[in-house]
């Protein structure tokens, strides 16, 4: 490979990359990304002949490397008050750091100024304490005995204190009310289908043979609370992803009650659940989002709206023929060794008219609950055979 040219050859053309950078023949600088870069000195000797033999990695001319840089443009507001550094996000809806610093320093300055005026400046005046004077008249006499500068200083201190109080009230009370005033809009007033909460597709087609169901099992999800539709829909997706990832099956409950009181469709009607071992084939699993164990430092508290919507769901199931009109409700702890549905929720479902206080379901199979014979089994009447005056049961 060889290349030959003369420095003054008019037929020589600039490479395309030099044209793109804005360089012209004879220019002393190169414009690259809106920055002026000094070009190589024209006094450098030109190359007229290059001989290369058996080289596969030859590069002639400048080499440009593309560098990609990601910048995280997260701005924070920093402040320092009395030796303590305060950091606050720029978009914080609560009391911002800059406002907090201003309020703190304004309060300190105003307090110090007020203390100085009343303790030192006014102490120099001869004040006669006349108990017969009304308080307004007494204060007016004190004000008249002060100088104009002292009165202006007191007025400034009062204004600063008033501004501090107004800012504190606004950012702690008013802004909090605006933050809590979030409109909770959902596709339906109280019943949210799997399509509405954007459930990932998972095939569940194994239907129960025990219809209409007589047994309703109440449980809790032991997951974070959600008080808005968007949050509960996201929590439903998280729950489904958890069970599909760790256990390989869909959301185990037939229906789920959110903390805002809406009913979220799980496996739905007539589909066998995976919530209570031994009873999934002949029951309907209804779970409440949250952890209702009262022994925890922070636990969920069941609301009247949640209980009302749960009853609405059960009544709808009876109306549609999915639930027996004489159904009975139990907690998961009534059938297995478990803390579910938690003390708080368990106490409330015991007040329902259909709650099974006698707990006749524990230890029974689905066939025994529905008075059905076990499949592929035969029953025979025991007979006795007398052998050597000894009775044996066969």
C-alpha positions in Angstrom: 0.0 0.0 0.0 1.4 3.4 -0.9 0.1 7.0 -1.0 1.7 10.0 -2.7 0.7 13.6 -2.9 2.3 17.1 -2.9 1.5 19.8 -0.4 0.5 22.2 -3.1 -1.4 19.8 -5.3 -4.7 21.6 -6.2 -6.4 18.2 -6.9 -6.0 17.2 -3.3 -9.5 17.1 -1.5 -10.2 17.3 2.2 -11.6 14.1 3.8 -15.3 14.1 4.4 -14.8 14.1 8.2 -12.9 17.4 8.0 -15.7 19.0 5.9 -18.2 17.8 8.5 -16.2 19.5 11.3 -16.2 22.8 9.5 -12.5 22.8 8.5 -11.4 24.5 5.3 -8.1 24.3 3.4 -5.5 26.5 4.9 -7.5 27.1 8.2 -5.6 27.3 11.4 -8.5 26.0 13.6 -11.0 23.2 13.5 -14.6 23.7 14.8 -15.7 20.5 16.6 -19.0 20.4 18.6 -19.2 24.3 18.6 -15.7 24.5 20.1 -12.7 25.9 18.4 -9.7 23.6 18.4 -6.3 24.8 17.1 -5.2 22.9 14.1 -1.8 21.5 13.6 0.8 24.0 12.7 1.1 24.5 8.9 4.9 24.6 9.3 5.0 20.9 9.9 6.5 19.0 7.0 4.1 17.2 4.7 4.3 13.5 3.9 4.9 12.7 0.3 5.5 8.9 0.3 4.5 6.1 2.6 5.4 2.4 2.1 3.6 -0.2 4.2 4.2 -3.9 4.0 2.1 -6.7 5.5 0.2 -4.5 8.0 -3.5 -5.1 8.7 -3.9 -2.4 11.3 -2.7 0.6 9.5 -4.5 3.9 10.2 -3.6 7.2 8.4 -4.9 10.5 9.6 -6.7 11.6 12.7 -8.7 9.1 14.7 -11.9 10.1 16.4 -13.4 8.2 19.3 -17.1 8.6 20.2 -17.7 8.9 23.9 -21.1 8.6 25.4 -21.7 10.2 28.7 -24.9 9.9 30.8 -25.5 12.8 33.2 -27.9 12.4 36.1 -29.5 15.8 36.4 -30.9 15.4 39.8 -30.8 18.8 41.6 -30.9 19.1 45.3 -31.1 22.2 47.5 -28.6 22.3 50.3 -28.5 24.5 53.3 -26.7 24.7 56.6 -28.2 25.8 59.8 -26.6 25.8 63.2 -24.0 23.3 62.0 -26.5 20.9 60.5 -26.6 20.4 56.7 -30.1 20.2 55.2 -30.6 18.5 51.8 -34.0 18.6 50.0 -35.0 17.5 46.5 -36.0 20.4 44.2 -39.5 19.1 43.6 -40.3 18.4 47.2 -43.9 19.3 48.1 -43.1 19.7 51.7 -41.1 22.3 53.5 -38.2 22.9 51.2 -34.7 23.1 52.5 -34.1 26.7 51.4 -37.3 27.9 53.1 -36.4 26.0 56.2 -33.0 27.7 56.4 -34.5 31.1 55.8 -37.2 30.6 58.4 -34.7 29.3 61.0 -32.3 32.2 60.5 -35.1 34.8 60.4 -36.5 33.4 63.7 -33.1 33.5 65.3 -32.4 37.0 64.2 -35.8 38.3 65.1 -35.7 36.6 68.5 -32.2 38.1 69.2 -33.3 41.5 68.1 -36.4 41.5 70.3 -34.4 40.3 73.3 -31.9 43.0 72.8 -34.4 45.8 72.5 -36.5 44.8 75.5 -33.7 43.7 77.8 -31.0 46.3 77.1 -32.5 49.3 75.2 -35.7 49.6 77.1 -34.1 48.8 80.4 -32.2 52.1 80.3 -35.5 54.1 80.4 -37.0 55.0 83.7 -40.3 53.1 83.7 -42.8 53.5 86.5 -45.0 50.5 87.0 -48.4 51.9 87.8 -50.8 49.0 88.5 -53.8 51.4 88.2 -53.2 52.0 84.4 -54.9 49.7 81.9 -52.5 47.4 80.0 -53.0 49.2 76.6 -52.3 52.6 78.2 -49.3 51.1 80.0 -47.8 49.7 76.8 -48.5 53.0 75.0 -46.5 54.8 77.6 -43.6 52.4 77.1 -43.8 52.9 73.4 -43.7 56.7 73.8 -40.6 56.5 75.9 -38.6 54.7 73.2 -36.7 56.3 70.4 -37.7 56.1 66.7 -34.9 53.7 65.9 -36.1 51.3 68.7 -39.7 51.4 67.4 -38.6 50.7 63.9 -36.4 47.8 65.1 -39.4 46.3 67.0 -41.6 46.7 64.0 -39.1 44.9 61.8 -38.8 42.1 64.3 -42.5 41.7 64.5 -42.8 41.6 60.7 -40.0 38.9 60.4 -41.8 36.8 63.1 -45.1 37.2 61.2 -43.5 36.1 58.0 -41.9 33.1 59.7 -45.2 32.0 61.2 -47.0 32.4 57.8 -44.4 30.4 56.0 -44.4 27.6 58.5 -48.2 27.4 58.5 -48.4 27.4 54.7 -45.7 24.7 54.1 -46.7 22.4 56.9 -50.5 22.7 56.7 -51.7 24.1 53.4 -49.3 22.3 51.2 -49.9 19.0 53.0 -53.7 19.4 52.3 -52.9 20.0 48.6 -50.7 17.0 48.5 -53.4 14.8 50.0 -56.1 16.1 47.7 -55.3 13.6 45.0 -58.2 12.6 42.8 -58.5 8.8 42.9 -60.0 7.8 39.6 -60.7 4.2 38.7 -62.3 2.5 35.7 -65.1 1.2 37.9 -66.5 2.4 41.2 -65.7 -0.8 43.2 -65.0 -3.8 40.9 -61.7 -3.9 39.0 -61.2 -6.6 36.5 -57.8 -8.1 35.5 -57.9 -6.2 32.3 -58.4 -2.9 34.2 -55.4 -3.5 36.5 -53.2 -4.6 33.6 -52.6 -8.2 34.8 -49.9 -10.1 32.9 -51.4 -13.0 31.0 -51.4 -16.3 32.8 -53.5 -19.3 31.8 -55.9 -20.5 34.6 -58.5 -22.8 33.3 -58.8 -25.5 36.0 -62.3 -25.1 37.3 -63.7 -26.4 40.5 -66.2 -29.2 40.5 -67.8 -28.0 43.7 -70.3 -25.3 42.6 -71.7 -23.3 44.0 -69.1 -22.9 46.7 -70.0 -23.1 50.3 -66.7 -22.2 51.9 -65.2 -18.6 51.8 -61.7 -18.3 53.2 -60.4 -14.9 54.3 -56.7 -14.1 54.2 -54.3 -11.2 54.0 -51.5 -10.6 51.5 -48.8 -9.4 54.0 -47.7 -6.8 51.5 -47.5 -3.0 51.4 -50.7 -1.0 51.7 -52.2 0.9 48.8 -54.8 3.7 49.2 -55.2 4.8 45.5 -56.3 2.8 42.5 -53.0 3.3 40.7 -51.0 2.1 43.7 -53.3 -0.9 44.2 -53.1 -1.9 40.6 -49.3 -1.7 40.8 -49.4 -3.8 44.0 -51.6 -6.4 42.2 -49.0 -6.7 39.4 -46.2 -7.0 42.0 -48.1 -9.8 43.8 -48.7 -11.7 40.6 -45.1 -11.4 39.5 -43.9 -12.6 42.9 -46.0 -15.8 42.8 -45.2 -16.5 39.1 -41.5 -16.0 39.7 -41.0 -17.9 43.0 -43.8 -20.5 42.8 -44.6 -20.8 39.2 -48.3 -20.2 39.5 -50.7 -17.3 39.2 -52.0 -15.0 41.9 -53.4 -17.5 44.5 -56.6 -15.7 45.5 -59.8 -15.5 43.6 -60.4 -11.9 44.6 -58.4 -9.2 46.5 -59.7 -6.2 48.5 -57.5 -3.0 48.3 -57.0 -0.6 51.2 -59.1 2.0 49.3 -62.0 -0.4 49.3 -62.1 -1.7 45.7 -62.4 -5.4 44.7 -59.6 -6.6 42.4 -60.2 -9.7 40.3 -57.7 -12.5 40.9 -58.4 -16.0 39.5 -62.1 -15.0 39.5 -65.1 -17.2 39.9 -65.1 -21.1 39.7 -61.3 -21.2 39.2 -59.3 -23.3 41.7 -57.1 -21.1 43.9 -53.8 -21.8 45.7 -54.3 -20.1 49.1 -55.2 -22.8 51.6 -53.8 -26.3 51.2 -56.5 -29.0 51.1 -59.4 -26.6 50.6 -58.5 -24.9 47.3 -60.7 -27.2 45.2 -63.9 -26.3 47.1 -63.5 -22.8 48.3 -63.2 -19.2 47.3 -60.2 -17.3 48.5 -60.7 -13.6 49.4 -57.6 -11.7 50.5 -57.1 -8.2 51.9 -54.0 -6.2 50.9 -51.8 -5.5 53.9 -50.6 -7.1 57.1 -53.3 -7.1 59.8 -51.3 -8.6 62.7 -51.8 -6.2 65.6 -48.6 -7.3 67.4 -46.4 -5.6 64.8 -45.1 -2.0 65.3 -47.0 -1.0 62.2 -50.0 -2.9 61.0 -52.9 -2.5 58.6 -56.3 -1.5 60.0 -59.3 -2.8 58.2 -61.8 -0.1 57.2 -65.6 -0.2 57.1 -65.4 0.4 53.3 -63.3 -2.7 52.8 -65.8 -4.8 54.8 -68.7 -3.3 52.9 -67.2 -4.1 49.5 -66.3 -7.6 50.6 -70.0 -8.2 51.5 -71.0 -6.7 48.2 -68.8 -9.2 46.3 -70.2 -12.2 48.2 -73.8 -11.0 47.6 -73.0 -10.6 43.9 -71.6 -14.2 43.9 -74.8 -15.5 45.4 -76.8 -13.5 42.9 -74.8 -14.9 40.0 -75.0 -18.5 41.3 -71.3 -18.9 42.0 -71.8 -18.9 45.8 -74.3 -21.0 47.8 -76.8 -18.9 49.6 -75.9 -20.7 52.9 -72.2 -20.1 52.5 -69.9 -19.9 55.5 -66.9 -17.7 56.1 -63.7 -18.7 57.9 -60.3 -17.3 58.4 -57.2 -19.1 57.0 -56.1 -19.7 60.6 -59.3 -21.7 61.2 -58.2 -24.3 58.7 -54.4 -24.4 59.0 -51.6 -23.3 61.3 -51.3 -19.7 60.2 -51.6 -16.1 61.4 -53.7 -15.1 58.4 -55.8 -13.0 58.2 -54.3 -11.2 61.2 -55.9 -10.3 64.5 -57.4 -7.0 63.3 -59.2 -8.5 60.3 -60.0 -11.8 62.0 -61.9 -10.0 64.7 -64.0 -8.2 62.1 -65.0 -11.2 60.0 -66.2 -12.9 63.2 -69.0 -10.4 63.3 -70.3 -11.4 59.9 -73.6 -13.3 59.9 -72.2 -16.1 57.8 -69.1 -16.7 59.9 -68.7 -20.3 61.0 -68.2 -20.1 64.7 -68.3 -23.8 65.3 -65.5 -24.4 62.8 -66.8 -27.6 61.4 -64.5 -27.6 58.3 -61.1 -28.1 59.9 -59.7 -31.5 59.1 -62.3 -32.4 56.5 -61.9 -33.0 52.8 -63.8 -31.2 50.1 -65.9 -34.4 49.6 -66.8 -34.5 53.2 -67.7 -30.8 53.3 -70.0 -31.3 50.3 -71.2 -34.8 51.4 -69.8 -36.5 48.3 -68.2 -39.9 48.0 -64.5 -40.1 47.3 -63.8 -40.9 43.6 -62.8 -44.4 42.7 -63.6 -45.8 46.1 -66.1 -48.5 47.2 -67.6 -48.9 50.6 -68.5 -52.2 52.3 -70.3 -53.2 55.4 -68.0 -54.7 58.1 -68.7 -58.4 58.9 -67.7 -60.5 61.8 -66.2 -64.0 61.7 -66.2 -66.2 64.7 -63.1 -68.2 65.1 -62.4 -70.2 68.3 -64.9 -68.1 70.3 -62.9 -64.9 69.3 -64.7 -62.1 67.3 -62.6 -60.4 64.6 -63.6 -57.3 62.7 -62.6 -57.5 59.0 
